[in-house]
Amino acid sequence: MVLQIPSSKTEPTVTWESLPADYVLPDDPVENIQQPPLAAALTDALGANGRIQPEMLIGSNFGLVATVKKKIVVKAPDWFYVPQVQPVTEGIIRRSYTPNLEGAPVAVVMEFLSQEEGGELSVRSTPPYGKLYFYEHILQVPTYVTYDPYEPSLEVRCLNNGCYAVQAVNAEGRVWIPELELSLGIWSGERLRQTMNWLRWWDSTGNLLLWSAEQAQQERQRAEEERQRAEQERKRAEVFAAKLRELGVEPDQLT
């Protein structure tokens, strides 16, 4: 349910300015124990399938910065994607990201619902800005995903004429994310000994993007199958050679 707080009639005045060197970024604790593994799994699948390029920025619980009416505003989403950013100077650690100043606008943001009433769906248009309002009107993120792993429930909102519209799921319960050219859906199962409702990616042909651990398991299975086939071939060759010897023919003479 969206927290209905009257919004201001005028759009906020947003600028993109460098953070002061001594600016203290918020260091809020993770609100949901499932947030870190959910975010890590999304990134892992992209990396394992060669879908992360050096110029991209993908992060979790990392500050996205805007200056609104001359005041710095920072939100740290549970997962986000920027298609292209400027490289940082060697030896410098990126502390936050300011769209348009440091690179492209943020393309996708995800928030995993917490116990905070209305937090991820708040449209509060005055400080402290609601997250939905911040992503919709200030950062103007094209795709905003909210996910409750306990229900489980997935909603994908895309900007349409400056406002978010909830996207319909397909027959498989997935939603197309145009910025990544992938579908996003819910998958129940185990990863790293955690059984829960995960968010996962599918490509345009409906193939599930495997995690790195799943790919490694597949490689082990293929290697084992190859070993078993080689062992079967060796045994067949031994049986054939034994039959030839029974007939008085040495197998080496046939080569």
Backbone as JSON, one array per atom type, in Angstrom:
{
  "sequence": "MVLQIPSSKTEPTVTWESLPADYVLPDDPVENIQQPPLAAALTDALGANGRIQPEMLIGSNFGLVATVKKKIVVKAPDWFYVPQVQPVTEGIIRRSYTPNLEGAPVAVVMEFLSQEEGGELSVRSTPPYGKLYFYEHILQVPTYVTYDPYEPSLEVRCLNNGCYAVQAVNAEGRVWIPELELSLGIWSGERLRQTMNWLRWWDSTGNLLLWSAEQAQQERQRAEEERQRAEQERKRAEVFAAKLRELGVEPDQLT",
  "N": [[0.85, -1.19, 0.0], [0.59, 2.18, -0.88], [1.93, 4.89, 0.83], [0.01, 7.56, 1.38], [0.77, 10.69, 1.05], [0.3, 14.07, 0.72], [1.64, 15.56, -2.16], [3.98, 18.08, -3.2], [3.03, 20.84, -5.3], [4.76, 21.77, -7.22], [7.58, 20.66, -9.12], [10.61, 19.4, -7.64], [13.59, 21.4, -7.25], [16.4, 20.27, -8.61], [19.85, 19.63, -8.45], [23.13, 18.6, -9.51], [25.77, 17.99, -7.73], [29.16, 17.92, -6.48], [30.0, 15.95, -3.66], [30.99, 17.32, -0.52], [34.33, 16.81, 0.67], [34.47, 16.06, 3.32], [31.99, 15.11, 3.91], [29.73, 13.19, 5.72], [28.54, 10.13, 5.01], [25.41, 8.38, 5.33], [25.17, 5.55, 7.5], [23.35, 3.38, 7.84], [21.97, 0.52, 9.53], [21.4, -2.73, 8.02], [18.07, -3.44, 7.23], [16.74, -5.79, 6.88], [17.41, -9.17, 7.09], [17.56, -10.69, 4.85], [18.23, -9.02, 2.8], [21.08, -8.54, 2.02], [21.96, -11.16, 0.88], [20.06, -11.42, -1.2], [20.61, -9.21, -2.88], [23.3, -9.78, -3.53], [23.0, -12.16, -4.95], [21.62, -11.35, -7.26], [23.55, -9.74, -8.55], [25.63, -11.58, -8.82], [24.61, -13.45, -10.7], [24.47, -11.86, -13.01], [27.19, -11.25, -13.4], [28.31, -13.84, -13.69], [27.3, -14.57, -16.1], [28.47, -12.96, -17.95], [27.48, -10.34, -18.19], [28.21, -7.98, -17.04], [29.96, -5.05, -17.45], [33.07, -3.16, -17.5], [32.52, -0.4, -17.43], [30.14, -0.13, -16.14], [28.12, 0.45, -13.19], [27.21, -1.26, -10.44], [25.56, -1.7, -7.46], [24.99, -2.1, -3.89], [23.18, -1.06, -1.07], [24.36, 1.48, -1.16], [25.26, 4.87, -1.42], [23.21, 7.03, -3.27], [23.2, 10.18, -4.69], [21.75, 13.41, -4.6], [21.26, 16.93, -4.99], [18.91, 18.86, -3.55], [17.12, 21.72, -3.69], [19.37, 23.05, -2.78], [20.18, 21.43, -0.72], [21.78, 18.49, 0.39], [20.77, 15.25, -0.5], [20.58, 11.86, 0.27], [20.06, 8.54, -0.67], [20.2, 5.07, -0.06], [19.81, 2.48, -1.9], [18.71, -1.0, -1.95], [19.63, -2.39, -4.14], [21.11, -1.43, -7.2], [21.53, -0.19, -10.6], [23.68, 1.25, -12.93], [24.3, 2.17, -16.21], [26.64, 3.33, -17.3], [29.51, 4.84, -16.05], [31.82, 7.38, -15.06], [35.3, 6.65, -14.81], [36.99, 6.33, -11.66], [39.73, 8.08, -10.12], [42.84, 6.39, -9.98], [43.44, 4.52, -7.08], [41.58, 5.84, -5.61], [38.65, 5.38, -3.77], [35.32, 4.83, -4.61], [32.9, 6.55, -2.96], [30.24, 7.2, -3.1], [27.54, 7.88, -5.38], [26.81, 10.31, -7.75], [24.41, 10.98, -9.99], [24.59, 12.05, -13.44], [26.59, 13.9, -12.86], [28.77, 12.24, -12.31], [28.45, 10.35, -14.21], [26.15, 8.37, -16.15], [22.53, 8.61, -15.73], [20.86, 6.86, -13.04], [19.64, 3.66, -13.8], [18.14, 1.44, -12.93], [16.56, 0.67, -9.89], [16.29, -1.15, -6.88], [14.33, -2.03, -4.06], [14.07, -3.88, -1.13], [11.39, -4.83, 0.71], [10.88, -3.61, 3.98], [10.24, -3.59, 7.55], [9.59, -1.04, 8.08], [7.09, 1.3, 8.09], [5.59, 2.08, 5.13], [8.02, 2.92, 4.01], [9.57, 2.12, 1.59], [7.66, 2.65, -0.26], [6.83, 5.19, 0.08], [5.5, 8.36, -0.73], [6.23, 10.78, 0.15], [6.83, 14.16, -0.24], [8.36, 16.1, 0.88], [11.27, 16.92, 2.87], [12.13, 14.41, 5.31], [12.53, 12.94, 2.18], [10.26, 10.59, 0.75], [11.05, 7.27, -0.35], [9.94, 6.28, -2.79], [9.06, 8.67, -3.93], [11.52, 10.0, -4.15], [12.98, 8.43, -6.0], [11.27, 8.57, -8.17], [10.71, 11.33, -8.76], [12.97, 12.87, -8.19], [15.55, 11.52, -8.69], [14.54, 10.34, -10.93], [14.42, 7.63, -11.85], [14.22, 5.18, -14.33], [13.21, 2.53, -13.93], [11.78, 1.08, -11.14], [11.95, -1.24, -8.65], [10.19, -3.09, -6.26], [10.3, -5.45, -3.66], [9.01, -8.03, -1.7], [10.26, -10.52, 0.1], [9.03, -12.25, 1.84], [6.29, -12.53, 1.38], [5.71, -14.19, -1.11], [6.2, -11.08, -2.93], [6.31, -9.18, -5.84], [6.82, -6.09, -7.41], [7.06, -4.03, -10.21], [7.83, -0.87, -11.29], [7.6, 1.47, -13.87], [8.73, 4.49, -15.39], [6.38, 6.66, -16.79], [5.52, 9.23, -18.67], [6.62, 10.83, -16.66], [5.64, 9.76, -14.32], [5.33, 6.89, -12.16], [4.26, 3.71, -13.31], [2.76, 0.68, -12.56], [3.94, -2.39, -13.74], [2.61, -5.13, -15.61], [2.8, -8.62, -14.86], [4.11, -11.45, -16.73], [2.92, -14.59, -18.15], [4.5, -16.39, -16.79], [4.92, -15.15, -14.44], [6.82, -13.16, -14.44], [8.6, -10.04, -15.01], [9.52, -7.81, -17.56], [12.61, -6.15, -17.74], [13.6, -3.45, -19.23], [15.99, -1.93, -19.34], [18.04, -3.7, -18.77], [17.54, -5.69, -20.49], [16.39, -8.1, -19.7], [14.3, -10.46, -17.97], [12.66, -10.33, -14.79], [12.0, -12.28, -11.97], [10.42, -14.36, -9.43], [11.97, -16.96, -7.65], [11.97, -19.96, -5.97], [14.1, -21.62, -3.79], [17.38, -22.99, -3.06], [20.39, -21.36, -2.19], [23.76, -21.13, -1.47], [23.32, -22.55, 0.89], [21.05, -21.36, 1.86], [17.65, -21.37, 1.95], [15.1, -19.84, 0.32], [12.9, -17.28, -1.03], [13.99, -16.14, -3.93], [15.04, -13.39, -6.02], [15.37, -13.58, -9.49], [17.05, -13.63, -12.72], [15.93, -13.9, -16.11], [16.64, -14.59, -19.55], [15.82, -13.19, -22.84], [14.81, -15.33, -24.22], [13.78, -16.95, -22.34], [15.53, -18.4, -20.8], [16.98, -19.29, -17.73], [19.25, -17.29, -15.92], [22.09, -18.58, -14.69], [23.52, -18.84, -11.42], [26.94, -18.35, -10.31], [27.79, -20.51, -8.75], [26.01, -22.47, -9.54], [26.73, -22.75, -12.21], [29.32, -23.72, -11.86], [28.71, -26.17, -10.66], [27.37, -27.4, -12.78], [29.53, -27.64, -14.55], [31.12, -29.43, -13.11], [29.44, -31.66, -13.18], [29.35, -32.14, -15.94], [32.04, -32.75, -16.36], [32.25, -35.07, -14.82], [30.45, -36.73, -16.2], [31.82, -36.94, -18.63], [34.08, -38.27, -17.73], [32.94, -40.7, -16.95], [31.96, -41.6, -19.42], [34.38, -41.93, -20.77], [35.48, -43.94, -19.22], [33.67, -46.03, -19.69], [34.15, -46.41, -22.44], [36.78, -47.3, -22.31], [36.45, -49.75, -20.97], [34.85, -51.11, -22.8], [36.67, -51.3, -24.88], [38.56, -52.96, -23.71], [37.1, -55.33, -23.36], [36.59, -55.96, -26.06], [39.22, -56.32, -26.98], [39.91, -58.58, -25.49], [38.22, -60.52, -26.61], [39.26, -60.61, -29.18], [41.78, -61.72, -28.67], [40.99, -64.23, -27.81], [40.36, -65.26, -30.22], [42.79, -65.54, -31.29], [44.02, -63.29, -32.23], [46.08, -60.51, -31.97], [45.3, -57.4, -30.57], [46.98, -55.21, -31.1], [47.99, -55.74, -33.55], [46.12, -54.95, -35.34], [46.29, -52.3, -35.68]],
  "CA": [[0.0, 0.0, 0.0], [1.36, 3.41, -0.96], [1.66, 5.87, 1.88], [-0.53, 8.72, 0.7], [1.1, 11.98, 1.65], [0.15, 15.06, -0.35], [2.9, 16.01, -2.76], [4.02, 19.5, -3.55], [2.51, 21.08, -6.64], [5.86, 22.04, -8.15], [8.66, 19.68, -9.1], [11.75, 19.91, -6.87], [14.76, 21.92, -7.96], [17.45, 19.28, -8.39], [21.14, 19.87, -9.08], [24.07, 17.49, -9.36], [26.97, 18.65, -7.23], [30.11, 17.05, -5.8], [29.91, 15.92, -2.2], [32.17, 17.81, 0.2], [35.23, 15.72, 1.04], [34.24, 15.65, 4.71], [30.58, 14.77, 4.1], [29.55, 11.88, 6.35], [27.43, 9.4, 4.41], [24.68, 7.59, 6.32], [25.61, 4.18, 7.66], [22.23, 2.73, 8.51], [22.06, -0.94, 9.52], [20.5, -3.43, 7.11], [16.79, -3.59, 7.91], [16.19, -7.1, 6.6], [18.55, -10.07, 6.99], [17.59, -11.27, 3.51], [18.66, -8.03, 1.81], [22.41, -8.76, 1.43], [22.04, -12.28, -0.05], [19.25, -11.15, -2.38], [21.37, -8.3, -3.74], [24.49, -10.48, -4.01], [22.6, -13.16, -5.94], [21.31, -10.65, -8.51], [24.81, -9.32, -9.18], [26.38, -12.79, -9.15], [24.09, -14.02, -11.94], [24.88, -11.0, -14.12], [28.63, -11.43, -13.62], [28.59, -15.2, -14.14], [26.84, -14.7, -17.48], [29.17, -11.98, -18.78], [26.62, -9.18, -18.43], [28.72, -6.81, -16.33], [31.07, -4.43, -18.15], [33.84, -2.28, -16.61], [31.98, 0.96, -17.32], [28.9, -0.16, -15.37], [28.17, 0.53, -11.73], [26.16, -2.02, -9.78], [25.86, -1.61, -6.04], [23.99, -2.46, -2.89], [23.31, -0.26, 0.14], [25.38, 2.43, -1.57], [24.6, 6.15, -1.49], [22.91, 7.79, -4.47], [23.2, 11.55, -4.17], [21.22, 14.56, -5.35], [21.12, 18.16, -4.21], [17.55, 19.36, -3.75], [16.98, 23.04, -3.07], [20.67, 23.33, -2.16], [20.45, 20.52, 0.38], [22.19, 17.16, -0.07], [19.88, 14.14, -0.17], [21.21, 10.58, -0.04], [19.33, 7.3, -0.43], [21.05, 3.9, -0.32], [18.92, 1.37, -2.24], [19.21, -2.35, -1.72], [20.36, -2.8, -5.35], [20.91, -0.47, -8.29], [22.32, -0.4, -11.82], [23.97, 2.4, -13.78], [24.94, 1.57, -17.39], [27.97, 3.86, -17.63], [30.0, 5.85, -15.12], [33.19, 7.81, -15.29], [36.22, 5.95, -13.91], [37.58, 7.13, -10.59], [41.19, 8.14, -10.14], [43.46, 5.21, -9.39], [43.69, 4.64, -5.65], [40.43, 6.48, -4.97], [37.5, 4.5, -3.59], [34.06, 5.52, -4.83], [32.14, 6.57, -1.71], [28.83, 7.42, -3.4], [27.37, 8.15, -6.81], [25.93, 11.42, -8.12], [24.07, 10.87, -11.41], [24.79, 13.19, -14.35], [27.88, 14.49, -12.56], [29.8, 11.2, -12.38], [28.13, 9.4, -15.27], [24.77, 8.31, -16.62], [21.5, 8.49, -14.69], [20.6, 5.52, -12.52], [18.66, 3.04, -14.68], [17.27, 0.51, -12.19], [16.72, 0.65, -8.44], [15.46, -2.13, -6.17], [14.23, -1.96, -2.61], [13.45, -5.05, -0.54], [10.51, -4.23, 1.7], [11.25, -3.77, 5.38], [9.14, -3.39, 8.49], [9.32, 0.4, 8.2], [5.79, 1.57, 7.49], [5.56, 2.97, 3.97], [9.33, 3.42, 3.64], [9.93, 1.92, 0.2], [6.56, 3.1, -1.12], [6.42, 6.51, 0.54], [5.52, 9.44, -1.71], [6.46, 12.04, 0.88], [7.5, 15.08, -1.15], [9.15, 17.05, 1.65], [12.3, 16.2, 3.64], [12.94, 13.48, 4.51], [11.73, 12.48, 1.05], [9.95, 9.17, 0.64], [11.88, 6.6, -1.35], [9.29, 6.26, -4.09], [9.11, 10.03, -4.46], [12.9, 10.32, -4.48], [13.37, 7.74, -7.24], [10.37, 8.96, -9.26], [10.72, 12.75, -9.11], [14.27, 13.51, -8.02], [16.5, 10.81, -9.55], [13.8, 9.94, -12.14], [14.91, 6.31, -12.25], [13.23, 4.6, -15.24], [12.59, 1.31, -13.4], [11.87, 0.94, -9.69], [11.47, -2.56, -8.25], [10.03, -3.36, -4.83], [10.14, -6.9, -3.49], [8.84, -8.56, -0.35], [10.59, -11.94, 0.0], [8.25, -13.07, 2.75], [4.96, -12.8, 0.87], [6.56, -13.16, -1.71], [5.47, -10.17, -3.79], [7.2, -8.39, -6.68], [6.21, -5.03, -8.21], [8.0, -3.27, -11.04], [7.25, 0.39, -11.74], [8.37, 2.15, -14.92], [8.32, 5.87, -15.62], [5.51, 6.91, -17.94], [5.17, 10.65, -18.59], [7.08, 11.4, -15.4], [5.06, 9.08, -13.15], [5.49, 5.45, -12.18], [3.13, 2.83, -13.6], [3.08, -0.71, -12.23], [3.96, -3.25, -14.92], [1.96, -6.43, -15.46], [3.67, -9.79, -14.99], [3.72, -12.33, -17.83], [2.31, -15.86, -17.75], [5.42, -17.06, -15.87], [5.07, -14.34, -13.23], [8.02, -12.34, -14.57], [8.43, -8.7, -15.58], [10.64, -7.42, -18.41], [13.36, -4.97, -17.32], [14.18, -3.05, -20.52], [17.35, -1.4, -19.22], [18.97, -4.82, -18.72], [17.09, -6.66, -21.49], [16.18, -9.34, -18.96], [13.09, -10.55, -17.15], [12.9, -10.53, -13.37], [10.93, -13.04, -11.36], [10.66, -15.0, -8.13], [12.38, -18.38, -7.74], [12.12, -20.53, -4.62], [15.11, -22.66, -3.76], [18.53, -22.85, -2.16], [21.67, -20.8, -2.63], [24.7, -21.0, -0.36], [22.67, -23.16, 2.05], [19.91, -20.56, 2.29], [16.44, -21.65, 1.18], [14.21, -18.69, 0.42], [12.34, -16.78, -2.29], [15.01, -15.3, -4.55], [14.81, -12.71, -7.29], [16.31, -14.11, -10.48], [16.98, -13.1, -14.08], [15.75, -14.78, -17.27], [16.92, -13.85, -20.77], [14.67, -12.95, -23.71], [14.29, -16.61, -24.7], [13.24, -17.69, -21.21], [16.55, -19.18, -20.1], [17.38, -18.78, -16.42], [20.67, -16.96, -15.76], [22.58, -19.37, -13.56], [24.52, -18.29, -10.52], [28.27, -18.9, -10.54], [27.86, -21.82, -8.11], [25.27, -23.41, -10.39], [27.57, -23.0, -13.38], [30.41, -24.6, -11.42], [28.12, -27.49, -10.47], [27.16, -27.95, -14.11], [30.83, -28.03, -15.09], [31.52, -30.67, -12.42], [28.62, -32.74, -13.7], [29.82, -32.46, -17.3], [33.33, -33.42, -16.23], [31.98, -36.43, -14.32], [29.85, -37.48, -17.3], [32.9, -37.23, -19.58], [34.91, -39.31, -17.13], [32.2, -41.96, -17.01], [31.96, -42.05, -20.82], [35.72, -42.42, -21.09], [35.65, -45.22, -18.53], [32.89, -47.01, -20.44], [34.87, -46.69, -23.68], [37.95, -48.11, -21.96], [36.0, -51.1, -20.65], [34.44, -51.76, -24.06], [37.88, -51.63, -25.63], [39.2, -54.11, -23.05], [36.3, -56.51, -23.7], [36.83, -56.25, -27.47], [40.57, -56.86, -27.1], [39.91, -59.94, -24.94], [37.59, -61.39, -27.59], [40.21, -60.81, -30.28], [42.81, -62.64, -28.22], [40.39, -65.57, -27.83], [40.39, -65.71, -31.61], [44.18, -65.64, -31.7], [44.44, -62.04, -32.87], [46.53, -59.49, -31.04], [44.72, -56.11, -30.95], [47.98, -54.26, -31.62], [48.25, -56.04, -34.97], [45.08, -54.32, -36.14], [46.53, -50.84, -35.83]],
  "C": [[0.89, 1.24, 0.0], [0.96, 4.35, 0.15], [1.24, 7.17, 1.23], [-0.26, 9.99, 1.48], [1.03, 13.03, 0.54], [1.5, 15.54, -0.87], [2.81, 17.49, -3.08], [3.58, 19.68, -4.98], [3.62, 21.3, -7.66], [6.93, 20.97, -8.01], [9.86, 20.26, -8.34], [12.86, 20.44, -7.76], [15.96, 21.04, -7.62], [18.7, 19.69, -9.13], [22.06, 18.71, -8.75], [25.43, 18.07, -9.01], [27.85, 17.65, -6.48], [29.88, 17.1, -4.29], [31.14, 16.56, -1.59], [33.02, 16.63, 0.67], [34.97, 15.2, 2.44], [32.79, 15.27, 4.98], [30.47, 13.35, 4.64], [28.31, 11.22, 5.75], [26.72, 8.58, 5.48], [25.16, 6.15, 6.33], [24.55, 3.42, 8.43], [22.4, 1.21, 8.47], [21.09, -1.53, 8.5], [19.21, -3.77, 7.84], [16.24, -5.01, 7.81], [17.35, -8.06, 6.35], [18.66, -10.71, 5.61], [18.1, -10.3, 2.46], [20.04, -8.32, 1.21], [22.48, -9.97, 0.5], [21.2, -12.09, -1.31], [20.01, -10.28, -3.37], [22.58, -9.0, -4.35], [24.14, -11.48, -5.1], [22.27, -12.52, -7.29], [22.58, -10.27, -9.27], [25.62, -10.53, -9.63], [25.93, -13.38, -10.48], [24.5, -13.19, -13.15], [26.36, -11.21, -14.44], [28.95, -12.79, -14.19], [28.21, -15.4, -15.6], [27.41, -13.62, -18.4], [28.37, -10.73, -19.09], [27.03, -7.96, -17.62], [29.97, -6.32, -17.05], [31.78, -3.44, -17.23], [33.23, -0.9, -16.41], [30.68, 1.01, -16.51], [29.17, 0.06, -13.89], [26.95, -0.2, -11.18], [26.5, -2.06, -8.3], [24.69, -1.99, -5.17], [24.25, -1.66, -1.62], [24.41, 0.8, -0.02], [24.7, 3.76, -1.88], [24.45, 6.73, -2.88], [22.57, 9.21, -4.05], [22.55, 12.53, -5.15], [21.2, 15.76, -4.42], [19.78, 18.77, -4.54], [17.39, 20.65, -2.97], [18.19, 23.35, -2.2], [20.99, 22.45, -0.97], [20.74, 19.12, -0.16], [21.19, 16.12, 0.42], [20.54, 12.85, -0.62], [20.25, 9.45, 0.29], [20.24, 6.15, -0.84], [20.15, 2.71, -0.63], [19.56, 0.01, -2.0], [19.97, -2.89, -2.93], [20.09, -1.74, -6.41], [21.87, -0.75, -9.44], [22.44, 0.91, -12.57], [24.74, 1.89, -14.99], [26.35, 2.08, -17.68], [28.34, 4.97, -16.65], [31.42, 6.23, -15.51], [34.13, 7.06, -14.34], [36.75, 6.88, -12.83], [39.09, 7.09, -10.71], [41.77, 6.94, -9.42], [43.79, 5.47, -7.92], [42.57, 5.29, -4.89], [39.28, 5.49, -4.9], [36.23, 5.32, -3.77], [33.2, 5.42, -3.58], [30.63, 6.66, -1.94], [28.75, 7.65, -4.91], [26.37, 9.27, -7.01], [25.63, 11.34, -9.6], [24.31, 12.18, -12.14], [26.09, 13.93, -14.09], [28.99, 13.47, -12.75], [29.54, 10.18, -13.49], [26.65, 9.46, -15.61], [23.78, 8.31, -15.45], [21.36, 7.03, -14.23], [19.45, 4.91, -13.32], [17.66, 2.16, -13.94], [17.6, 0.62, -10.71], [15.79, -0.42, -7.88], [15.49, -1.86, -4.68], [13.5, -3.22, -2.15], [12.68, -4.59, 0.7], [10.92, -4.6, 3.12], [10.02, -3.58, 6.25], [8.78, -1.92, 8.66], [8.06, 0.74, 7.43], [5.91, 2.56, 6.34], [6.9, 3.42, 3.46], [9.63, 3.34, 2.16], [8.87, 2.43, -0.77], [6.06, 4.49, -0.73], [6.55, 7.54, -0.57], [5.68, 10.79, -1.03], [7.33, 12.97, 0.03], [8.25, 16.2, -0.44], [10.17, 16.28, 2.48], [11.74, 15.63, 4.93], [12.1, 12.82, 3.42], [11.48, 10.98, 1.12], [10.77, 8.55, -0.48], [11.23, 6.6, -2.73], [9.33, 7.64, -4.72], [10.52, 10.38, -4.93], [13.3, 9.69, -5.81], [12.54, 8.21, -8.43], [10.6, 10.4, -9.71], [12.1, 13.41, -9.01], [15.32, 12.82, -8.9], [15.86, 10.44, -10.9], [14.36, 8.64, -12.72], [13.86, 5.64, -13.13], [12.49, 3.38, -14.68], [12.86, 1.19, -11.91], [11.19, -0.36, -9.29], [11.33, -2.6, -6.74], [9.69, -4.84, -4.68], [10.03, -7.24, -2.02], [9.11, -10.06, -0.41], [9.75, -12.84, 0.89], [6.87, -13.41, 2.21], [4.89, -14.05, -0.03], [5.73, -12.31, -2.69], [6.46, -9.27, -4.52], [6.38, -7.36, -7.46], [7.3, -4.27, -8.95], [7.27, -2.04, -11.57], [8.17, 1.02, -12.78], [7.82, 3.55, -15.13], [7.5, 5.98, -16.9], [5.0, 8.34, -17.81], [5.47, 11.24, -17.22], [6.52, 10.76, -14.16], [5.23, 7.57, -13.29], [4.16, 4.75, -12.49], [3.57, 1.41, -13.31], [2.93, -1.57, -13.47], [3.31, -4.59, -14.62], [2.99, -7.54, -15.61], [3.19, -10.64, -16.16], [3.15, -13.64, -17.28], [3.18, -16.63, -16.75], [5.63, -16.28, -14.58], [6.29, -13.45, -13.26], [7.69, -11.0, -15.21], [9.7, -8.34, -16.36], [11.27, -6.13, -17.89], [14.11, -4.46, -18.55], [15.62, -2.58, -20.43], [18.41, -2.51, -19.21], [18.65, -5.88, -19.77], [16.98, -8.06, -20.88], [14.83, -9.28, -18.26], [13.49, -10.82, -15.71], [11.71, -11.27, -12.79], [11.36, -13.68, -10.06], [10.96, -16.48, -8.35], [12.63, -18.88, -6.33], [13.12, -21.67, -4.66], [16.27, -22.3, -2.86], [19.72, -22.23, -2.88], [22.54, -20.61, -1.4], [24.05, -21.43, 0.96], [21.57, -22.3, 2.65], [18.73, -20.87, 1.38], [15.45, -20.51, 1.4], [13.65, -18.35, -0.96], [13.3, -15.76, -2.87], [14.43, -14.52, -5.72], [15.85, -13.22, -8.28], [16.04, -13.52, -11.85], [16.72, -14.23, -15.08], [16.03, -13.96, -18.52], [15.68, -13.8, -21.66], [14.05, -14.23, -24.25], [13.78, -17.49, -23.56], [14.23, -18.55, -20.47], [16.94, -18.5, -18.79], [18.87, -18.47, -16.41], [21.18, -17.65, -14.5], [23.54, -18.57, -12.7], [25.87, -18.95, -10.79], [28.4, -20.29, -9.92], [27.13, -22.87, -8.93], [26.07, -23.75, -11.65], [28.72, -23.94, -13.03], [29.92, -26.03, -11.22], [27.86, -28.17, -11.81], [28.48, -28.43, -14.73], [31.33, -29.31, -14.43], [30.73, -31.85, -12.94], [29.05, -33.15, -15.1], [31.15, -33.21, -17.25], [33.16, -34.86, -15.76], [31.38, -37.3, -15.41], [30.9, -37.85, -18.34], [33.81, -38.34, -19.03], [34.24, -40.67, -17.21], [32.15, -42.5, -18.43], [33.32, -42.61, -21.21], [35.97, -43.78, -20.44], [34.88, -46.34, -19.23], [33.57, -47.39, -21.74], [36.09, -47.57, -23.41], [37.56, -49.55, -21.69], [35.54, -51.83, -21.9], [35.64, -52.18, -24.88], [38.57, -52.85, -25.03], [38.44, -55.4, -23.38], [36.55, -56.93, -25.15], [38.21, -56.87, -27.67], [40.63, -58.29, -26.58], [39.29, -60.92, -25.92], [38.51, -61.66, -28.76], [41.29, -61.81, -29.88], [42.27, -64.08, -28.18], [40.41, -66.17, -29.24], [41.81, -65.79, -32.15], [44.7, -64.4, -32.39], [44.87, -61.07, -31.79], [45.96, -58.14, -31.48], [45.72, -55.15, -31.56], [48.26, -54.5, -33.09], [47.23, -55.39, -35.9], [45.31, -52.84, -36.38], [47.59, -50.58, -36.88]]
}
